[in-house]
Amino acid sequence: MRQQDTKSVALFTTEGELDDISGLGHTQAAHDLCSAIQKAKKQHFTAKKCGHYDISSGRRWRKAIC
């Protein structure tokens, strides 16, 4: 399946403001790639003061993401 054909799901992307591995905008690019998903079903969150590992584990994950 091609990402532009995906339309029956919602899309939520998350990235860390201080991510030194995947720069800002990498996960948000999925919103353009998945163009068939309705805009109302798309949401993006940039976690302030979070690095790459903070968005998936640890204290900042528990407080900012989870």
Secondary structure, DSSP 8 states (H G I E B T S, - for coil): --GGG--SS-EEEEEETT-SSS-TTTTTHHHHH-TTS-GGGEEEEEETT--TTTTTSHHHIIIII-
